[in-house]
């Protein structure tokens, strides 16, 4: 059993977690856990629960609140972390195994050890950051804690993110640093060190123009919003880029003593880009549910002893949950892979596939840096075609890879063997269970019909359900029925999170469609008008305007890409959410033609 503070306050038991409902006992638990292993005074607890204006009976009410929290512990079988009444207040005892905040700080402390090299420190810090699971204490309705504690914890996390980016730059992993820095510079525009790192990473990868544009952007923000000039470090960095200087060892702080960097002898050219390492830690998936058969089969295949390498392919439509399943299984089988479990992103942030040979060389170099022994599991995420992934597949006993792809990759299985799991949408029961785990059983069971309707509006797609659940979780007073009514007006546009642009059903489907040949993309839009209960090749030929043989080739390509299901000898089918998307694109095209 484990308490999770670094996100919505929840109680986890193995892979399952329960997010607590906003309540006074939830406020009390948050206040105790934030000061775990120390005595928390009754006065502080009363303020955390009721704020500055406390009821006259606050002392007696606190005792009642403690009793309710103990009952909640009993309900969830929490026995390892008791609440103790001590002179002056209460205390809760926890350690790294039972509280994620303590585990986070312990890993950060270990990363500061003098005996560790940069790669080891980076691994520890990334593992520590993976413990953060979303908006901090989103379900804790305490103004005092959000005023006094949440900003401090958020700053603690940002300091670790800063150290991670410094280490990535020092190891020449500028591509990985850029992925993180684009986001944090927009989320925290006044945090100048992140801008320094972003500009440095752009320059080191040969993107001098973008680096200078980013400097101008932050300079304008600081002047317009804060009325201050950029820091001396930022100004020195701009000057170094304008002159084409060699920045010296990557990750060094240009704001330290010693002044400006010396210009590289005999050249004014930008430094040669360092190839980014594609390796990163496999994150834990919060509130994972469903896919019981796939989880069991994949875990068994990855952990059994065999005389050959193991390859497992997870395929399916965009947003269907391929990556989440791969990450979840990789976490479950961690003990079988003492050499580590590594995520390898096979496409860049812009969706462009990365050349297989280059990624394979970078992965080999990255594994040598880590100097780990024992079996290694690679999660090769978002593979575009068989040729891209072949150089990365393990050989010999002990090697294992989980491949995720929107494509069927039948050619890869034909030449290299392996097991295939083709994912479809959740069943209504699985959608209901996901909402229960994310929002709490009580909230969902109060509105079972609305929960059922939410699942339908989301097309039972895991990505869509997670987006809807995240919206509801950050709005604890919003009724499920009201959310469903709002989504029903335009589910594709509204299934998105404004603070995380990548979490958008529309954006994910747009990116997937852009990967298709234009002829196949047009065929997908046309087939959206065909019957929802399925259609055959002859129906497709009529819709596409060609012969049956040509139509079958196009439909098979759409099925292989995850946009259609099944096919000959049975009918083709299109998932409801994809059909809505296809019909919306068709409607837009008709509107454009009229204009």
N, C-alpha and C positions, 0 to 999 in steps of 0.2 A: 504494500500500500504506500502511495506517495502523494504528497500534497504538491500542487502546482500553483505557484504565485506569479510566475513570469508569463502572464497572459490572464485570461479569465480565471478566477479562483476555482480550482477543481480538485477532485480526488480521483487518482488513477489507480487502477488495479491491473497490472500487466498492460496489455495493449488497449484496454477499455478505460475510459475516463468519464466522469460525471461532472458537468459544470453546475456549480451551486446556484440556486436561485437568489436574486437580490433579497436580502432580509437582514434583520438585526443580528441574528447568529452568524451570518456570513461576514458582516462587518467585524464582529467580535473575533472570529477565526482569523481574518486577515490581520488585525492588530496584534494578535498573539503570535502568529507565524512570522510577522515582520520583525519581531523581537524574540525569536525562538531562543530557548536556553537561558533567558533572562527573566527577571520578575517584571511584569508589566503592571503598573499601579492601577488601582481601581479608577482613579480620576482620569487617567489617559484612556482607559477602555471606555468609560462613559462618554468621553468626548468623541472618540472614534465611532461610537454607536449613534449618539444623538446630536453631535455637534456642539456648538457653543451654548445653545438654549436647551438645557437638560430638564427633564421633568422633575418635579419635587421628589418623586419616589425612585430616582435614578439608581440609588444604591440597591434597593430591593429588586428593582427591575433588572439590574445587572446579574444578580444571582439567578433570576428566572431565565435570563438569556443564556447563562452558562449551562443551566439544566437542559435547555432546548438544544444547545450545541452538543452536549453529551448524548442526547437521544439521537441526534443526527449521526454522530459517530457510530452508535450502536447499529443504526439502520444500515450503514455502509460497512459494517464489520471493521471499523478502525480500532485496533487494540494496541498498536505499537506506540502510539503517540498520545498519551493521556494528558488531560488538562488538570493541573494541580492547583489547589487553593493554598497559597502561602501567605505569610504575614505581609500585609500591604497590598496584595493583589493576586494575580494568577500567573502561571508559567506553563509553557508547553515545551517539551523537549523533542528535538529533532536533529537529524544528521544528514549527510549527503545522500543517503539512500532514501530518506523519507521526505526531503524538502528540496525542491529544485533550486531555490535561491542559495542554499548552502552549497549544493553541488556546483552551481555556477561559480561561486566565489572560490571554492576549493580548486577548481580547474584553472581559474585565472591565477591563483597563487602558485600552483605548480608550474604554470607556464613561465613564471618569473624566475624559476630556479636557474642558477648560473651554469649548471652542468648541461643544460639542454641547448641543442642547436636550433637554428631558426625554423627549420621544417618541423621539428618536434613542438616548438612553442606555438607555431601556427596551427598544428593539428589540435592541440589542447584548447586554444582559444576558439577555434571554429566549433569544436564539440561543445564548449561552454555556450556559445551564442545559439546553438541549435536547441537549447533548452527554452528559449523565448518563443512563446506560442501564440502571440497575437497582442491585441490592445491590453495594456497593463491594468489588471483589476477592473475590467470593464463591467463586471457584475457586482462590484462592491460600491454601494451607494453611501459613501462616507466622504463628505467635503473635507474633513480634517486630514484623512489619509491621502486624498488626491492633492491636497494643497501642500502637505508637509513631507510626504514620503515618495509619491509617484515621480515627481520631477528628479529627486535624488537618484532613484533607481534607473530612470531613463538616462540620466547623465552617466551613471556607472556603465550602462550598456554601450553608450556612444564612445566612451574611452576605450573599451575593448574593441569595438569596430575600428577605431582609429589605429590601434596596435595591429590588428589583423591586416589592414591595408598597408601599413608600413612594412610588415613582414612580407606580404605578397610582392611589394615593389622591390624589397631587398633580394628576393629570390628570383626576380625577373619574371614574375607572373603578373604582368601588367594587365593582361586581358581579364583575369579573375578580379583584380582590383577594380577595373573599370565597371564591371557588372554591379558591384556593390556601391561604388562611388556615385554613379549616375543617380541612384535612388536617394542616398543619404544627403547629397548636396541639395536636392530639391525639397526633401522633407525638413532639412535644417539649414536654411539659406544663410543664417548668421554664423554658422560654425566654420570659421575660416580655414581651419586645418584640413577639413575634408576637401575644400576647393583647391588647396595647395596640392593635395595628393592627386585629385582628378586631373589637374593641369599637368602635373608631372607625368602621370601615367599616359596621357594623350601624347605628350611630347616624346616620351620614350618609345612609343609605338609608331613614331614617324608622322603623327597627325599634328603638325605644327600649327596649321591654320585653325583647327578646332581648339587647340590649346589656347591660342590667343583670343579666340572668340569667347571662350569660357572665362578668361580673365576679364574681358570687357563686360561680360554679363554680371559677374560678381561685383566688379567695381561700380557699375551702375546701380546695383541693388544697395550696396553699402551707402552710396551717396544719397540716393533717393529716399530710402527707408530709414536709415540710421544717421545720416548726416556726417559720416566719417569716411576717411580714405582707407584704401586697402592697407593691410599690415606691411611692415618692412619686408617680411619674408615673401609675401605675394608680389611686391614690387620688384624684389631681386629676381624672383622666378621669371617674371615677365621680361626683364632685361636679358636674362640668360637665354631665353628662347629667341628673342629678337636678334641676338648676336650669334645664335647657333652654338652656344657653349655646350661642352660636355658637362653634364650635371654631376659627374662623379658617381660613387656607389649608390645604386638605387635605394630609395627609402630613407636617405639621409634628410634631415630637416634643414632646409635652406635658411631658416631663421636662427640657427645657432651661431655662436661666436665664430669669427673667422672671415666674415664678410662674403663677398661675391665669389662665385666659382671661377677658377681660371679657365680661360678659353682653351679649347683643344688645340694642340699644336698642329699647324699646317692645314687646318680644315675649318670651315664654317658650317659644315653640313650637320643636319640633325642626326642624333645617334641612331645606330642600327636597331630596329625593333627586336626585342627579345621575344621568342615564341612563348606564349602563355601556356602554363600547365593546365590540362583539362581536368585534372583530378581534384575532387573535393569530397568532403565527408557525406555519407548518405544520411539525410535528416530523418527524424522520427515523424510519422504522420499522426497528428492529433485526432482523437475521436474516430479512428479508422473502424469501419464496420463493413459487413457484407463480404462477398467473395469467399465464403468459408471453404467451398470445395477447391477453389484455385489456391488459396493460401495453404491448405493442407497438402495438396499435391506438389506445389512448388517447393515447400519446405522439405518434404520427404526426398524429392529428387536432388535438391542441392546438398543435403546432408549425408546421403548414403555414400558409402565407399564404393568407388568404381575404378576400373582400369583405364578409363578415358575421361576426357574433359566433359563437363556438363554445360549445355546451353539451353536456356529456357527463353522462349519468345512470348512476349505479351503484346497483342495487337488489338486494334479496335478504333472506333471513331474518335475524333478530337473531343476532349473533355470527358471521356468515358471512364477515366481513372486508372490508366495504365501505369503512370509514374507512381501514383500513390500506392498501388498494389506492389510494385517492384520495391519501393522503399520500405514498405511495411514488412515484406517477407525478408528483405535483407537485414532488417533489424532483428527479426525473430531468430534468424540462423547465425547471429553474430558469434556465438561460441564455437561454431564449426569453422570459422575463418579467422584464426589468430593473426594472420598477416594483414588483415584489414578488409573493410568493405568500402569501395570507392565508387563515387558517382562520376561518370564520364559523359559530359554533355556533347552530343554529336552534331548539334546545330548551335549557331551563335544566337545572341539575343535578338538579332534581326531576322532569325529564321533561316539564314543561309547555311546549308550543310557544310561541315568541316571535312576536308580531305582525309580519308581513312589512313593513308600512309603517314601523314603528318601527325595525326592524333596518336597513332600507334607508337611513333618514335617518342612523342612527348610523354605518353603514359609510361613507357619503359624507363625513361629518364626519371620521371617522378617517383616510380616505385623504387628505383635504385637510391634516390635521395632518402627515402624513408627507412631503408635498411631494416625491414621487418622480415621475420621468418614465419613460415607456415602458409596455409592455404589463403589465397586472395580471391575475393569476389568482386567482379566488376559489374556495375549497373550501367549499361550502354544505353543512354536515354535519347529518345527522339531520333532514331536511325531512319534515314531516308531511303536507302536501297541496299541490296545485298553486298555490292562491291564496296560500299563505304565501311561496312562492319567486318568483312572477312579478315583484314589484317589484325584485328583486335581480338578475335576469338581465341580462347585459351586452348592449349594442346597438352596432352599428357594427363596422367592421373592427378586429381586434386584441383585442377583449374576449373573455374566456374564463371559463367556470365549470365546475366539476365538482360535481355534485349527488349526495349520497348520501341514500338513503331506503329504509325498509322497504317503502314503497308503490311500486306500479308507475308511478304518475304518468303514465298514458297520456294524460290530458287535457292535461298540460303539453307533451308531445311533439307532440300533435296541433295545438296552437295556436302553439308556438314552435319546433318542430323540434328536431333534435339527435340524438345517438346514444345507444343504450341498451346497457348491459352488465348482464345479470341473472346474478348469481353463484349458483353452487351449491356444494355441499361440495367439499372437495379429493378428488382421486383418491387411492387408497392410496399411489401413488408420490409424490405431492406431500406427503402427511402424513409419509411416511418421510424425505423430503428436509428438511422443516421440523425434524424431530427431530434429524437429522444436523447441520444448521447450528446449532441451539440447543445441543445437548449434546456435539457433537464426533463425528466419524465413528467413532473407535475405540470409544467407549462404546456407540453404537447397533449397530455391526456385531458386537459381542460377543454381543448378544441380539436377533438380527433377528426372531425369532418374537414376543418380548415387545414389540418396537417395533411390529410389525404389529397386535398385540392392543391396544396403547395407542391406535393410530389408530382402531380399531373402537369402543373404549369411548368415545372422544371424538366419535364420529359423524362423524369427519373434518371437524369444525368448526374453523376456525382459532383462534377464541377459546379453545375447550376445549383444543386442542393447546398453545397458548401457556401456559395455566395449568398444565397437566401438566408441560410442559418447565421452567417456572420452579420448580416444586416439586422436580423432579429436580436442577436446577442448584444449588439451595441445599442439597441433600443428596447430595454427590458419591459417598458410599459406598452409597447406596440402589440396589439392582438394579432394572432396568426391570420384570422379572417380578414382583417384590414390590410395586412401585407399581401395576402392572396388577391384581394380585390385590386390593389394597386398594381401588382405584377400583371394581372390579367389584361390590362389595357395595352401593354407592350412588353411582354416578357423578355424578348431578346434584347431590347434596349435597356431594360431596368435590371437585368441580371448582371450587374457590374458593381464594383466597389470604387468609389471616386478617389480614395487615397492610394489605391493600388491598381493602376491602369491595366496591368497584365491579367488581373482577376476579372475578366469580362468575357461572357459567352460570345458576344458578337465579335470581339477582337480575336479570340481563339479560332472561331470558325472562319473569319476573314483570312487569317494567316494560313490556315489549312487549305482554303480554296485557292489562294495565290500560288501555292506550290504546284497546283495541277496545271497541265497543259490547257490553254484557253479553250480548246475544243471540248475537253472533258469537263471543264468548269461550266461551260454553257450547257452541256448535256445534263449535269447535275441540276441546274436551275429548271430545265425543261421537265425532268422526271419528277420534280416536286409537285406537279399538277396531276400526276397519276394517282390511282386509288390508294387510299391509306392501308387497306388490308392486303396489299400486294399486287404485283403486276408481272407479266411474263415478257419474254423477249419481243413477241409480236407487238405488245402494247408500247414497249420502248421504241421499236422501229417507227411506229406511227407518230410518236411524240417527237422523235429526233429527225424524222424525215429521211430515212435511209432504208436499206434492205436489212433483213433480219440478221444476216451474218455480220454486217458492219455494226449494227446496234449491239449485238451480243459482245463484240470486242470492247466497245465503249463502256457498256454496263459492267462488264467484268473488271475493267480498270477502275471504275467507281467503287465496286465492291472491294477490290483489293486495297483501295485507298481509305476505306472505312466510311465512305459516304452512303453505301448501300449494304444490306445484309443478305446472306444466302445467295440464291440464284439457281441456275439450272442444276438439276432437273426441276427443282421447285421454283416458286415465284420469288422475285426480288421484293425487298421491303425497305422502307426508309423510316428511321426513327422520327417520332413526332417533332422533336425540337429541330432536327435537321430539315424536316419538311416545312416548318414555319419559316426557317431561315431561307430556304430555296424560294418559297412563295413571296417573301418580302423582297428579295432581290429582283424577282420577276416583276413585281409591282413597281419597284423603283425604275426598272428599265422602261416599262410602259409609260410611266409619268414623264421620264426624260424624253422619250420619243414624241410625246404630245407637245412638249415645250419646243 
